[in-house]
Amino acid sequence: MAILIDKKTLTFHLCNDQISYVMQVKDHQFLLHVYYGPRIKHFTQVLPHPDVDRASLAPQPAGYEGTPFSLDTALQEFPGNDHGDYRQSAFDVTYADGTKATALAYQRYTVTPGKPKLPGLPATYVNQEDEADTLTIVLADGFRHLEVWLQYTIFRDLPVITRAVSYHNLGQQPLYLEQAGSFALDLPDARYELLQLPGAWAREKQIVRSPLPAGRHVLESRRGASSAHQQPFMALVRPETTERSGEVFAVHLVYSGNFELSAQVDPYDQTRLTGGIGSSDFRWQLKPDASFQTPEVVMVYSSAGLNGMSQAFHQLYRKHLTRGRFRDQVRPVVINNWETTYFHFDAARILALAKKAKAVGAELFVLDDGWFGHRNDDRSSLGDWHPDLKKLPEGLGKLAQDIHHLGLKFGLWFEPEMVSPDSQLYRQHPDWVLGVPKYPLSTGRHQLVLDFSRQDVRAAIEQQIATVLDTVPIDFIKWDMNRNITEVASAKLPPERQMETLHRYILGLYDLADKLTTQYPNVLFENCSAGGGRFDPGMSYYMPQSWTSDNTDAIERMKIQYGTSLIFPPIMMDAHLSEVPNDQVGRVTPLATRLAVAESGNFGLMQDLTKKDDATLAVLKQAVGDYKAHRQLIQFGTFYRLLDPFTQQDGAWMFVDQARANARVVYVQSLNQASKPLRNIKLVGLTPDATYSDGVRQWQGDELMNYGLYLNQLLTHDFESIVLDLTRV
C-alpha cells in the first residue's frame, strides 16, 4: 500500500497489490483523472490521454494559453460548474450574486497514515493505522473564496478506495450548496453495462443489468431514506463480465437519506460517474468560515467479476464498517412473535411461545410491535415508550426476567423516529413533527415523522428509550422505520434553511444511534425499515445486522438475499422461517426449502410454535441444531453465488470456511419442468487437490470446481431444494 507522489509532475498514484488510482495536475491548475484499474507498478504515462481540439463547441478555460484543451472533453477528478464543461458537475453552488460558475484549481495536498473520522457521519474505519493511508487534495476557486477538500483513503489489503469531500466558505458572504457531491469518476470509454439494485417494499434489492446508453442515467431516492426502491449503489460492468471474470467499477454511498448517483456517457464515449446527497429538497446555507462534510463513497474495482466485487465489499463491511462487541460474535437464533400474534398478545401467550422456542433451541426472544402505550393496532401510541399494563400487568421487566429464567435473551421492538397522532407525546408536542405550518399532513401507517433535526426532540426520545434499557434487562433492539417523509419542514429552522431539514434529520438520526449504541454496548441493535427500506452502509455502521425484507416467502427471499449479497455479507442479513401459506404472497413452500433459504443468513423463527405437534417441533429442533453446527461457516465464511435466480428458474449459492475445510452448497428450484434441461453448477473456493465428502460420497476439489454437480435432476417438485454439506477428508 502506498501513496506515491511525483512532486515534479504533480502526479498522485494510490496503489496496493491489487489496484492503482492515478491523478495528475495539468499546468499547475487542473486536477485530471488519469487511471483507475489493476495495479501498475511503474506508471510512466509515456503516451498520456491526448488533448484533442474539439473546435469552437468545446471552449478553453479562461486565460488558458496552452495546447488545445477543454474541460468539456478532459477526464477530470472533480469537475466544477458553468466553466466550459457541459457534463454533469460534481457539485452545485449558488453564490451571493445569484450565479453558479465555479472553476476549481489545485492548491496543495497532505498525506496521513490511517483514516480520519468524518464529523457527524458514519464511515469505514481502520483497526490499526497501517491498514490504510489517506490523501487530501485541496482545490479552490479564488474568485469565489471556496475551497474543496478531496479525501481519498486506500486500504492495504482490499481493492477499495473511499472518498469524501468537504466544502469550505472562505469568503465574507453566505453561499448555498445546491448539490453536495461526494465524488466524481471520469472513465475514458463507455463500453459498460449498468448494474443496479432497485426494488420496492417486500421486493428489495432486485438485480437489474442493462446497457449503458448515451446521455445521463440517474439513480436516486427522494423519500427521506435510502429506501427499498433504490439502493445507493451503482456498478459499471463490461458486457463480458460474469460472476467470476471481467471488470467491475462499483460505488456505494455510506448514507441513509436522499441520494443521487448518475452515470453519463458524453458524445465522445467517455463515462462520468457522480454522486452524493440528493439535489432534490436540498439547499445548504454555508456561512462564512463554515464547512460542509459530505458522506463517504466506497469505490471497489474488481477484475475478477461480480464475485470479486462482492468479496471486497463483504470484507470491508465486516471488518471496517460494522463496530462493537458483536462484530465478531456469532449472532443468536431469534424467535419473533410478530406474524404469530401481531398486536394481540399478553404475557401468558408470550411466555408460552418462549417456552416452545427454548425447547427447539432458540436463543433470543424478540417482542415486536404492540407492547407499549395502548397499541392494539397501528393507529396509536408511537412515541409513548412505556409498557401497556393491560397486556403486561406485571410490567415489561417481569416479562424480561421470566424469559431470561427460561434461558433466553430478550429483545424489544422500537420505532423511535415516529409518533402517532393518538399519543400522549403528540398531544403534548404537536410541533415536534416534520410538517409545513398550516398545511395538511400526510400519514403513512397512520403515523407522523418526528423532527430528528431537533436536538430537543431526539433527547426526549433518547430519555424514554434509556429509561426502558436502564430498568429492563434488554439484550436486543429492533429499530424500525415504517414510512417515508412528506411535507418536509422543521419548526426550528428559518425559511432560508428549510431545505436543510432532510439532511439534518439524517445527521440527527446518526447522532441518536451513536449515543444509544455507545451507551449500551451490550445490546445488539438490528436495523429495520419496513424490511429493507433503509438497509444501507450508513445504518450498518451503527447496527451490525438488518432485517432484510418483510417478505419471508422462500422463493421471493431467495432473490432478495441473492441481490443483497452483491454488497452485504450474510452475517448482516437477518432471515426468518415463517408459516405457510406465506403472509406476503400466499405461497406454500416445503419446510426444507424455507429452512435452506432462512439458514443462509442470521437465522430466526417467526412461527406459532404453540400450535405445532411434537413431530414438527422435533424437526424444528433438529433444524436449529443443524444451523448452530454450521453457524460459524455461514456467518463468517466466504460467500459465493453460483446460479442467478434473476436469469434462471433456480438459484444456488455456497459458503466456504477460511481453511477451505468445510462448505455448504444450497440449491433452490422455483418451478419444476417436464423434460427440463440439466443444470450444472461448478463450486468455488475449495482446495483443488483435496478430497471432500458429504458423508456418503467423495469428490476431489478440482472435480467439484471444474466439472461440477448436476443437482436439479434430483428435484422433482416445485419449490424443492438441496443442501449439501461438504467436509475435507
C-alpha positions as MATLAB code, in Angstrom:
seq = 'MAILIDKKTLTFHLCNDQISYVMQVKDHQFLLHVYYGPRIKHFTQVLPHPDVDRASLAPQPAGYEGTPFSLDTALQEFPGNDHGDYRQSAFDVTYADGTKATALAYQRYTVTPGKPKLPGLPATYVNQEDEADTLTIVLADGFRHLEVWLQYTIFRDLPVITRAVSYHNLGQQPLYLEQAGSFALDLPDARYELLQLPGAWAREKQIVRSPLPAGRHVLESRRGASSAHQQPFMALVRPETTERSGEVFAVHLVYSGNFELSAQVDPYDQTRLTGGIGSSDFRWQLKPDASFQTPEVVMVYSSAGLNGMSQAFHQLYRKHLTRGRFRDQVRPVVINNWETTYFHFDAARILALAKKAKAVGAELFVLDDGWFGHRNDDRSSLGDWHPDLKKLPEGLGKLAQDIHHLGLKFGLWFEPEMVSPDSQLYRQHPDWVLGVPKYPLSTGRHQLVLDFSRQDVRAAIEQQIATVLDTVPIDFIKWDMNRNITEVASAKLPPERQMETLHRYILGLYDLADKLTTQYPNVLFENCSAGGGRFDPGMSYYMPQSWTSDNTDAIERMKIQYGTSLIFPPIMMDAHLSEVPNDQVGRVTPLATRLAVAESGNFGLMQDLTKKDDATLAVLKQAVGDYKAHRQLIQFGTFYRLLDPFTQQDGAWMFVDQARANARVVYVQSLNQASKPLRNIKLVGLTPDATYSDGVRQWQGDELMNYGLYLNQLLTHDFESIVLDLTRV';
ca = [
       0.000    0.000    0.000;
       1.353    3.399   -0.906;
       0.539    6.921   -1.990;
       3.265    7.778   -4.500;
       3.699   11.434   -5.412;
       5.866   12.823   -8.174;
       6.346   16.395   -6.993;
       7.809   17.479  -10.306;
       4.825   16.426  -12.414;
       2.330   16.603   -9.533;
       1.202   13.044  -10.190;
      -0.595   11.173   -7.398;
      -0.577    7.370   -7.513;
      -2.626    5.481   -4.903;
      -1.806    1.796   -5.065;
      -1.718   -1.534   -3.298;
      -1.074   -5.040   -4.592;
      -4.444   -5.084   -6.367;
      -5.277   -1.630   -7.747;
      -3.853    1.669   -8.911;
      -5.573    5.056   -8.962;
      -3.711    7.908  -10.667;
      -4.349   11.668  -10.842;
      -2.236   14.497  -12.227;
      -2.300   18.268  -12.020;
      -2.118   19.811  -15.502;
      -0.376   23.159  -15.819;
      -0.381   23.585  -12.026;
      -4.134   24.128  -12.184;
      -6.390   21.337  -13.431;
      -6.683   18.097  -11.425;
      -7.206   15.416  -14.055;
      -8.095   11.774  -13.673;
      -5.516    9.528  -15.340;
      -6.098    5.880  -14.459;
      -8.148    3.517  -12.292;
      -7.793   -0.250  -12.565;
      -5.397   -3.156  -11.937;
      -2.111   -2.365  -10.219;
       0.558   -0.701  -12.355;
       3.893   -0.923  -10.562;
       5.712    1.758  -12.532;
       3.332    4.259  -14.046;
       5.162    6.414  -16.618;
       2.354    7.853  -18.761;
       4.648    7.954  -21.794;
       1.655    8.433  -24.085;
      -0.866   10.376  -21.970;
      -4.546   10.845  -22.650;
      -4.430   13.268  -25.610;
      -5.679   16.845  -25.669;
      -7.955   16.913  -28.700;
      -9.088   20.071  -30.443;
     -12.911   19.969  -30.482;
     -13.192   23.340  -32.273;
     -15.492   26.088  -31.050;
     -18.012   23.763  -29.423;
     -15.574   22.998  -26.615;
     -14.337   26.271  -25.086;
     -10.937   26.525  -23.451;
     -10.667   27.617  -19.806;
     -10.435   31.349  -19.151;
      -6.917   32.666  -19.681;
      -5.574   29.327  -20.873;
      -2.713   29.719  -23.351;
      -1.576   26.130  -23.836;
      -2.281   23.460  -26.417;
      -5.886   22.777  -27.416;
      -7.576   21.830  -24.170;
     -11.162   21.895  -22.998;
     -12.693   20.918  -19.700;
     -15.648   19.635  -21.694;
     -13.614   16.709  -23.002;
     -10.990   16.253  -20.287;
     -11.074   13.435  -17.757;
     -11.434   15.437  -14.555;
     -11.154   14.418  -10.948;
     -13.734   16.815   -9.504;
     -15.372   18.967  -12.204;
     -16.701   22.432  -11.447;
     -19.771   24.134  -12.838;
     -20.576   26.570  -15.674;
     -16.942   26.926  -16.718;
     -16.682   25.128  -20.024;
     -17.652   21.593  -19.028;
     -21.234   20.904  -20.076;
     -21.410   17.474  -18.492;
     -22.783   16.823  -15.029;
     -20.791   18.746  -12.421;
     -19.618   17.146   -9.192;
     -21.353   19.831   -7.123;
     -23.549   22.907   -7.496;
     -23.105   26.182   -5.606;
     -25.139   29.378   -5.820;
     -23.263   32.483   -4.696;
     -24.491   35.739   -3.188;
     -24.794   37.310   -6.642;
     -27.155   34.520   -7.766;
     -24.682   32.873  -10.168;
     -23.074   29.437  -10.170;
     -19.856   29.486  -12.236;
     -17.102   27.678  -10.311;
     -13.628   26.766  -11.562;
     -11.543   24.738   -9.137;
      -7.759   24.917   -9.278;
      -5.204   22.790   -7.462;
      -3.765   24.257   -4.241;
      -1.991   21.688   -2.054;
      -2.045   18.168   -0.648;
      -1.366   16.240    2.568;
      -0.795   12.559    3.256;
      -1.638   10.963    6.600;
      -1.393    7.356    7.783;
      -4.615    5.631    8.721;
      -8.057    7.112    8.122;
      -9.616   10.100    9.899;
     -13.231   10.073   11.059;
     -15.842   12.100    9.223;
     -17.506   14.556   11.624;
     -21.105   13.585   12.337;
     -21.235   10.850    9.707;
     -20.721    7.093    9.594;
     -17.766    5.900    7.548;
     -15.404    2.996    7.178;
     -12.536    2.881    9.658;
      -9.201    1.194   10.306;
      -8.389   -1.030   13.255;
      -4.694   -0.165   13.012;
      -3.066    2.847   11.431;
      -1.084    0.773    8.913;
      -4.243   -0.650    7.326;
      -4.768    2.432    5.146;
      -3.315    5.747    4.009;
      -5.220    8.934    3.281;
      -4.524   11.629    0.716;
      -6.226   15.020    0.911;
      -6.099   17.325   -2.113;
      -7.319   20.890   -1.769;
      -8.882   22.661   -4.756;
     -10.105   26.248   -4.719;
     -11.848   28.952   -6.679;
     -10.038   32.096   -5.524;
     -12.631   34.428   -7.021;
     -15.419   32.673   -5.138;
     -13.447   32.119   -1.915;
     -14.449   28.447   -1.998;
     -12.169   25.571   -1.032;
     -12.997   21.942   -1.725;
     -11.078   19.232    0.132;
     -10.997   15.852   -1.605;
     -10.224   12.974    0.745;
      -9.037    9.617   -0.632;
      -8.280    6.573    1.514;
      -6.727    3.435    0.054;
      -6.881    0.227    2.088;
      -3.847   -2.010    2.328;
      -5.386   -5.408    1.579;
      -8.517   -4.598   -0.405;
      -9.267   -3.235   -3.905;
     -11.037   -0.344   -2.220;
     -10.704    3.424   -2.243;
     -13.052    5.554   -0.180;
     -13.722    9.174   -0.972;
     -15.393   12.113    0.740;
     -15.468   15.871    0.196;
     -15.716   18.900    2.457;
     -16.684   22.368    1.219;
     -15.259   25.468    2.935;
     -16.549   29.038    2.597;
     -13.556   31.385    2.994;
     -15.471   34.449    1.881;
     -17.456   37.154    3.628;
     -20.917   36.226    2.371;
     -23.016   33.064    2.659;
     -23.162   30.682   -0.264;
     -25.622   27.891   -0.953;
     -24.761   24.297   -1.750;
     -27.472   23.068   -4.109;
     -25.761   19.736   -4.704;
     -23.089   18.342   -2.402;
     -21.231   15.723   -4.389;
     -19.064   13.146   -2.641;
     -17.153   12.069   -5.736;
     -16.764   12.127   -9.484;
     -15.100    9.489  -11.616;
     -14.287   10.022  -15.309;
     -13.561    6.887  -17.336;
     -12.108    7.024  -20.850;
     -14.670    4.788  -22.587;
     -18.316    3.768  -22.408;
     -18.242    0.045  -23.100;
     -20.187   -0.798  -19.969;
     -23.439   -2.142  -18.700;
     -25.127   -0.542  -15.702;
     -25.807   -2.741  -12.678;
     -28.228   -1.519  -10.021;
     -30.359   -2.842   -7.143;
     -33.863   -1.327   -7.413;
     -36.952   -2.748   -5.712;
     -39.971   -2.000   -3.571;
     -41.390   -2.959   -0.204;
     -41.138   -6.759    0.157;
     -39.182   -6.919   -3.118;
     -35.908   -5.261   -2.196;
     -32.541   -5.294   -3.985;
     -33.520   -6.829   -7.291;
     -30.588   -7.243   -9.680;
     -31.043   -5.228  -12.882;
     -28.309   -5.104  -15.513;
     -28.817   -3.097  -18.693;
     -26.800   -1.432  -21.470;
     -25.371    1.966  -20.571;
     -26.931    4.388  -23.062;
     -25.728    7.775  -24.240;
     -26.804   10.624  -22.011;
     -27.291   10.661  -18.265;
     -28.847    7.882  -16.201;
     -29.794    8.791  -12.598;
     -30.470    6.527   -9.617;
     -31.927    8.328   -6.636;
     -34.188    8.367   -3.623;
     -36.423   11.304   -2.719;
     -38.169    9.543    0.163;
     -36.117   10.837    3.089;
     -34.461    7.407    3.349;
     -32.192    5.454    1.064;
     -35.354    3.383    0.508;
     -36.345   -0.069   -0.674;
     -36.840    1.427   -4.115;
     -33.193    2.130   -4.860;
     -30.025    1.124   -3.033;
     -27.335    3.893   -3.033;
     -25.222    1.621   -5.217;
     -24.155    1.610   -8.846;
     -21.706   -0.519  -10.790;
     -20.348   -0.350  -14.316;
     -19.534   -3.796  -15.697;
     -18.071   -4.833  -19.012;
     -20.556   -6.669  -21.277;
     -18.473   -9.835  -20.947;
     -18.236   -9.606  -17.148;
     -19.576  -12.644  -15.308;
     -19.760  -13.715  -11.706;
     -16.065  -14.627  -11.658;
     -14.393  -12.792  -14.524;
     -14.325   -9.340  -16.064;
     -14.095   -5.740  -14.878;
     -16.385   -4.042  -12.373;
     -16.302   -0.411  -11.195;
     -18.678   -0.123   -8.217;
     -19.660    2.731   -5.911;
     -21.705    2.551   -2.704;
     -22.684    5.635   -0.714;
     -22.452    5.435    3.089;
     -25.641    7.419    3.630;
     -29.215    6.724    4.716;
     -31.140    9.681    3.281;
     -31.920   11.156   -0.111;
     -29.117   10.405   -2.542;
     -28.296   10.747   -6.204;
     -25.945    8.644   -8.321;
     -25.553    9.226  -12.030;
     -23.736    7.731  -14.989;
     -23.294    9.975  -18.027;
     -21.943    8.985  -21.422;
     -20.738   12.015  -23.376;
     -20.593   12.427  -27.182;
     -17.028   11.099  -27.195;
     -17.907    7.833  -25.419;
     -16.409    8.884  -22.107;
     -18.267    7.986  -18.925;
     -18.681   10.149  -15.851;
     -19.976    8.868  -12.526;
     -21.068   11.387   -9.904;
     -22.941   11.092   -6.656;
     -23.714   12.279   -3.173;
     -26.621   13.740   -1.235;
     -29.693   14.076   -3.452;
     -30.159   17.501   -5.005;
     -33.940   17.269   -4.648;
     -35.125   19.052   -1.478;
     -31.575   20.078   -0.582;
     -30.073   23.540   -0.246;
     -27.458   24.147    2.440;
     -26.546   27.637    3.587;
     -22.786   27.753    4.092;
     -21.921   30.796    6.151;
     -18.505   32.486    6.138;
     -15.809   30.319    7.751;
     -18.196   27.342    7.807;
     -17.668   23.955    6.192;
     -19.882   21.120    4.999;
     -18.906   17.445    5.108;
     -20.324   15.026    2.538;
     -20.967   11.309    3.134;
     -18.325    8.807    2.172;
     -18.475    6.770   -1.010;
     -16.878    3.332   -1.198;
     -15.283    2.574   -4.574;
     -14.477   -1.039   -5.435;
     -12.606   -2.200   -8.513;
     -12.698   -5.864   -9.481;
     -11.008   -7.666  -12.355;
     -12.482  -10.927  -11.050;
     -16.119  -10.251  -11.876;
     -19.050   -9.676   -9.560;
     -17.729  -12.181   -7.056;
     -14.516  -10.181   -6.706;
     -16.560   -7.030   -6.147;
     -18.735   -8.717   -3.525;
     -15.792  -10.195   -1.641;
     -14.249   -6.723   -1.376;
     -17.484   -5.218   -0.045;
     -18.027   -8.139    2.345;
     -14.535   -7.953    3.826;
     -14.631   -4.168    4.104;
     -18.037   -4.043    5.759;
     -17.305   -6.958    8.084;
     -14.042   -5.521    9.427;
     -14.111   -1.806    8.650;
     -17.769   -0.680    8.844;
     -19.721   -2.577   11.496;
     -18.477   -1.920   15.015;
     -18.695   -3.067   18.606;
     -18.511   -6.327   20.501;
     -20.991   -8.103   18.227;
     -18.970   -7.555   15.073;
     -17.011  -10.781   15.507;
     -19.549  -12.768   17.537;
     -21.943  -15.369   16.189;
     -25.454  -13.983   16.045;
     -28.214  -15.652   18.082;
     -31.100  -17.745   16.760;
     -34.145  -15.490   17.152;
     -37.822  -16.136   17.790;
     -40.030  -13.141   16.890;
     -43.720  -13.020   17.749;
     -44.888  -10.616   15.012;
     -46.506  -12.891   12.434;
     -47.693  -15.178   15.238;
     -49.563  -12.641   17.366;
     -49.378   -9.270   15.612;
     -50.772   -6.805   18.215;
     -52.863   -9.387   20.047;
     -50.925  -10.916   22.909;
     -50.499  -10.914   26.661;
     -47.720  -12.054   28.948;
     -49.057  -15.597   29.181;
     -49.143  -16.033   25.412;
     -45.646  -14.628   25.008;
     -44.250  -16.908   27.712;
     -45.939  -19.955   26.188;
     -44.310  -19.135   22.846;
     -40.961  -18.508   24.542;
     -41.036  -21.903   26.288;
     -41.590  -23.683   22.979;
     -38.864  -21.575   21.376;
     -36.401  -22.561   24.078;
     -37.322  -26.201   23.588;
     -36.416  -26.103   19.895;
     -33.138  -24.291   20.546;
     -33.850  -20.582   20.021;
     -31.574  -18.213   21.946;
     -33.276  -14.802   21.799;
     -36.952  -13.829   22.099;
     -37.870  -10.540   20.390;
     -41.140   -8.894   21.440;
     -42.284   -6.950   18.408;
     -44.768   -4.092   17.915;
     -47.644   -3.669   20.366;
     -46.057   -3.783   23.842;
     -46.372   -0.056   24.660;
     -48.988    2.652   25.255;
     -52.438    1.326   24.336;
     -51.385   -0.071   20.970;
     -53.820   -2.711   19.722;
     -53.428   -1.746   16.078;
     -51.203    0.606   14.072;
     -53.261    3.737   14.844;
     -51.899    4.716   18.249;
     -49.155    5.073   20.831;
     -45.942    5.540   18.827;
     -43.891    7.968   20.905;
     -45.222    6.642   24.221;
     -42.481    4.169   25.050;
     -43.842    2.729   28.285;
     -45.373   -0.756   28.648;
     -49.072   -1.469   28.180;
     -50.047   -2.782   31.618;
     -53.253   -4.280   30.265;
     -51.174   -6.696   28.196;
     -48.289   -6.895   30.655;
     -49.861   -6.299   34.099;
     -46.635   -7.131   35.958;
     -44.625   -4.870   33.671;
     -42.060   -5.330   30.966;
     -39.301   -6.021   33.461;
     -41.114   -9.058   34.865;
     -41.646  -10.471   31.375;
     -37.970   -9.952   30.537;
     -36.928  -11.694   33.768;
     -39.248  -14.631   33.083;
     -37.810  -15.052   29.588;
     -34.278  -14.837   30.948;
     -35.176  -17.525   33.510;
     -36.143  -19.770   30.595;
     -32.588  -19.386   29.322;
     -33.405  -16.989   26.504;
     -32.153  -13.480   25.863;
     -34.821  -10.792   25.500;
     -35.243   -8.201   22.754;
     -37.668   -5.385   22.083;
     -39.090   -3.526   19.081;
     -38.931    0.275   18.853;
     -39.826    2.780   16.170;
     -38.083    5.826   17.657;
     -38.477    8.222   14.723;
     -42.266    8.084   14.549;
     -45.258    9.335   16.504;
     -48.963    8.519   16.356;
     -51.472   11.383   16.366;
     -53.197    9.310   19.053;
     -50.395    9.507   21.601;
     -49.519   11.465   24.706;
     -46.339   12.698   23.042;
     -48.151   14.206   20.060;
     -50.867   15.796   22.191;
     -48.183   17.460   24.310;
     -45.830   18.397   21.452;
     -47.603   18.649   18.081;
     -44.802   20.930   16.867;
     -42.290   18.096   17.204;
     -43.291   16.512   13.903;
     -41.997   17.352   10.464;
     -44.612   19.374    8.629;
     -45.354   22.566    6.761;
     -47.178   25.001    9.098;
     -50.947   25.194    8.476;
     -50.626   22.672    5.649;
     -52.365   19.263    5.731;
     -50.085   16.424    6.848;
     -49.876   13.104    5.066;
     -49.761    9.968    7.167;
     -48.223    6.580    6.459;
     -49.264    3.600    8.534;
     -51.338    6.186   10.470;
     -48.198    7.871   11.804;
     -46.189   11.067   11.527;
     -42.428   11.626   11.487;
     -40.681   13.232   14.433;
     -38.314   16.086   13.636;
     -34.988   14.433   14.353;
     -33.180   17.500   13.067;
     -34.019   18.940   16.511;
     -31.806   18.047   19.434;
     -34.635   18.527   21.960;
     -36.841   16.000   20.152;
     -34.037   13.454   19.967;
     -33.216   13.991   23.636;
     -36.804   13.256   24.656;
     -36.887   10.003   22.689;
     -33.428    9.060   23.951;
     -34.613    9.533   27.527;
     -37.642    7.299   27.002;
     -35.572    4.513   25.442;
     -32.843    4.864   28.071;
     -35.458    4.542   30.824;
     -36.531    1.199   29.379;
     -32.954   -0.004   28.908;
     -31.946    1.116   32.399;
     -34.849   -0.648   34.121;
     -35.436   -3.738   31.967;
     -32.794   -6.358   31.102;
     -32.752   -5.884   27.318;
     -30.293   -7.761   25.093;
     -31.528   -6.742   21.652;
     -33.328   -3.844   19.979;
     -35.113   -3.982   16.647;
     -35.071   -0.381   15.367;
     -37.850    0.078   12.804;
     -38.896    2.927   10.495;
     -42.155    2.342    8.651;
     -42.882    5.340    6.476;
     -41.223    7.795    4.130;
     -41.127   11.526    4.742;
     -43.503   14.141    3.300;
     -44.257   17.843    3.899;
     -40.650   18.448    4.867;
     -40.243   21.383    7.214;
     -38.895   21.982   10.706;
     -40.430   24.383   13.202;
     -36.935   25.331   14.380;
     -35.428   26.409   11.054;
     -35.870   29.801    9.344;
     -37.283   29.883    5.792;
     -33.881   30.191    4.131;
     -32.714   26.966    5.818;
     -35.782   24.740    5.432;
     -34.181   22.814    2.586;
     -31.543   21.607    5.045;
     -34.149   19.682    7.033;
     -33.798   16.243    5.470;
     -30.021   16.128    5.795;
     -30.227   17.499    9.330;
     -32.767   14.737   10.044;
     -30.267   12.093    8.936;
     -27.489   13.721   10.983;
     -29.838   13.653   13.976;
     -30.672   10.005   13.364;
     -26.963    9.178   13.294;
     -26.413   11.207   16.454;
     -29.083    9.296   18.389;
     -27.988    5.918   17.021;
     -24.405    6.682   18.010;
     -25.368    7.719   21.535;
     -27.532    4.680   22.209;
     -25.183    2.106   20.712;
     -22.279    3.672   22.613;
     -24.147    3.933   25.910;
     -25.453    0.357   25.653;
     -22.617   -1.645   24.054;
     -24.038   -4.968   25.298;
     -27.291   -4.521   23.386;
     -27.357   -5.966   19.881;
     -29.133   -3.486   17.572;
     -30.965   -4.644   14.443;
     -31.713   -2.134   11.698;
     -35.152   -2.365   10.093;
     -37.246   -0.100    7.878;
     -40.415   -1.926    6.879;
     -37.942   -4.608    5.946;
     -35.016   -3.452    3.815;
     -36.144    0.154    3.306;
     -33.018    1.609    4.902;
     -30.607   -1.324    4.718;
     -27.561    0.702    3.680;
     -23.946    1.193    4.828;
     -24.871    4.262    6.885;
     -27.182    2.372    9.217;
     -24.902   -0.674    9.177;
     -22.181    1.426   10.829;
     -24.329    1.611   13.966;
     -26.273   -1.662   13.732;
     -24.350   -4.740   12.578;
     -27.339   -6.613   11.163;
     -30.511   -5.689    9.289;
     -33.935   -7.166    8.718;
     -33.559   -7.880    5.018;
     -37.217   -7.795    3.993;
     -40.720   -8.102    5.429;
     -41.221  -10.755    2.754;
     -40.431  -14.163    4.279;
     -41.548  -16.289    1.309;
     -38.641  -18.589    0.466;
     -38.759  -18.076   -3.305;
     -39.013  -14.290   -3.076;
     -36.401  -14.211   -0.308;
     -34.015  -16.241   -2.472;
     -33.905  -13.333   -4.910;
     -33.850  -10.626   -2.244;
     -30.965  -12.239   -0.370;
     -29.145  -13.017   -3.611;
     -29.312   -9.345   -4.641;
     -28.381   -8.156   -1.170;
     -25.314  -10.404   -1.249;
     -23.835   -8.320   -4.051;
     -22.841   -5.774   -1.422;
     -23.582   -7.137    2.077;
     -22.276  -10.366    3.658;
     -24.713  -12.964    5.080;
     -23.896  -12.041    8.693;
     -25.501   -8.646    8.087;
     -28.719  -10.217    6.690;
     -31.471  -11.453    9.018;
     -33.773  -14.183    7.707;
     -36.661  -15.959    9.447;
     -38.563  -19.184    8.936;
     -42.249  -18.264    8.685;
     -45.561  -20.060    8.284;
     -47.287  -21.176    5.105;
     -49.304  -20.033    3.270;
     -46.894  -17.122    3.361;
     -48.344  -13.866    4.723;
     -46.953  -11.734    1.895;
     -47.574  -13.780   -1.266;
     -49.745  -16.695   -0.124;
     -47.335  -19.304   -1.443;
     -46.909  -22.737    0.126;
     -43.327  -23.957    0.077;
     -41.776  -27.022    1.724;
     -40.284  -26.636    5.168;
     -36.904  -27.832    3.905;
     -36.758  -25.040    1.318;
     -37.839  -22.384    3.773;
     -35.093  -23.587    6.099;
     -32.475  -23.653    3.331;
     -33.139  -20.005    2.495;
     -33.611  -18.714    6.043;
     -30.473  -20.513    7.240;
     -28.427  -18.617    4.633;
     -28.303  -15.550    6.878;
     -28.828  -14.815   10.576;
     -31.485  -17.445   11.227;
     -34.674  -16.901   13.177;
     -38.185  -18.248   13.640;
     -41.462  -16.450   13.054;
     -43.904  -19.276   13.742;
     -46.592  -20.096   16.296;
     -44.749  -22.933   17.976;
     -47.571  -23.384   20.490;
     -49.690  -24.887   17.705;
     -47.077  -27.329   16.409;
     -47.287  -31.032   17.132;
     -44.406  -32.907   18.698;
     -43.168  -34.258   15.357;
     -42.938  -30.782   13.838;
     -41.223  -29.413   16.933;
     -38.683  -32.226   16.709;
     -37.969  -31.323   13.074;
     -37.513  -27.663   14.028;
     -35.234  -28.588   16.919;
     -33.087  -30.623   14.577;
     -33.019  -27.750   12.052;
     -31.961  -25.220   14.686;
     -29.257  -27.597   15.869;
     -28.058  -28.056   12.291;
     -27.887  -24.291   11.835;
     -25.892  -23.847   15.021;
     -23.458  -26.531   13.870;
     -22.864  -24.585   10.638;
     -23.385  -21.059   12.003;
     -19.716  -20.140   12.101;
     -19.379  -21.173    8.460;
     -22.496  -19.308    7.328;
     -21.891  -16.101    9.242;
     -18.109  -15.829    8.893;
     -17.268  -17.943    5.860;
     -16.707  -16.742    2.314;
     -19.937  -16.479    0.322;
     -20.168  -17.368   -3.362;
     -23.109  -17.024   -5.726;
     -23.412  -19.975   -8.127;
     -26.687  -19.666  -10.044;
     -28.569  -16.404  -10.607;
     -32.331  -16.691   -9.898;
     -32.931  -13.432  -11.786;
     -31.833  -15.002  -15.066;
     -32.611  -18.689  -14.336;
     -35.533  -20.604  -12.873;
     -33.367  -21.674   -9.955;
     -30.818  -20.207   -7.562;
     -27.710  -21.615   -5.925;
     -25.001  -20.352   -3.591;
     -22.375  -21.672   -1.202;
     -20.319  -20.915    1.888;
     -16.665  -21.900    2.409;
     -14.742  -21.521    5.662;
     -11.361  -19.818    5.871;
      -9.438  -23.108    5.954;
     -11.383  -24.422    2.924;
     -12.160  -27.457    5.030;
     -15.949  -27.096    5.157;
     -18.517  -25.887    2.685;
     -22.290  -25.688    2.393;
     -23.990  -25.659   -1.015;
     -27.632  -24.587   -1.354;
     -29.706  -25.175   -4.499;
     -33.326  -23.968   -4.742;
     -35.691  -24.804   -7.595;
     -38.531  -22.413   -8.340;
     -40.762  -24.330  -10.759;
     -40.293  -27.861  -11.955;
     -40.397  -28.585  -15.686;
     -41.165  -31.551  -17.869;
     -38.093  -32.655  -19.813;
     -36.186  -29.904  -18.043;
     -32.629  -29.029  -19.027;
     -29.953  -30.399  -16.762;
     -28.174  -27.607  -14.970;
     -24.573  -27.999  -13.929;
     -23.177  -25.852  -11.127;
     -19.458  -25.532  -10.542;
     -18.378  -24.964   -6.965;
     -15.902  -22.296   -5.906;
     -13.279  -21.732   -3.231;
     -12.298  -25.331   -2.476;
      -8.777  -26.766   -2.350;
      -8.216  -28.371   -5.780;
      -6.205  -31.393   -4.648;
      -8.230  -32.096   -1.501;
     -10.926  -34.737   -1.115;
     -14.373  -33.652    0.071;
     -17.192  -35.797    1.406;
     -20.884  -35.255    2.124;
     -20.835  -38.275    4.460;
     -21.816  -40.657    1.681;
     -19.839  -39.751   -1.439;
     -16.415  -38.302   -2.079;
     -15.121  -35.874   -4.720;
     -11.870  -34.105   -5.449;
     -11.950  -30.347   -5.070;
     -10.864  -29.729   -8.663;
     -13.641  -32.019   -9.916;
     -16.279  -30.080   -7.976;
     -14.922  -26.760   -9.240;
     -14.273  -27.690  -12.888;
     -16.707  -30.483  -13.704;
     -19.332  -29.509  -11.142;
     -22.537  -31.125   -9.947;
     -25.895  -31.822  -11.568;
     -28.304  -31.115   -8.731;
     -31.548  -30.031  -10.376;
     -32.134  -33.544  -11.728;
     -32.682  -34.606   -8.108;
     -35.555  -32.134   -7.663;
     -38.964  -33.358   -8.812;
     -41.449  -30.781   -7.483;
     -41.934  -27.027   -7.407;
     -40.012  -25.129   -4.727;
     -37.786  -28.014   -3.697;
     -34.218  -27.552   -2.502;
     -30.984  -29.360   -1.759;
     -28.466  -28.533    0.963;
     -25.127  -30.258    0.520;
     -22.610  -30.078    3.366;
     -19.040  -30.923    2.399;
     -16.093  -31.684    4.670;
     -12.487  -32.092    3.609;
     -11.377  -35.636    4.300;
];
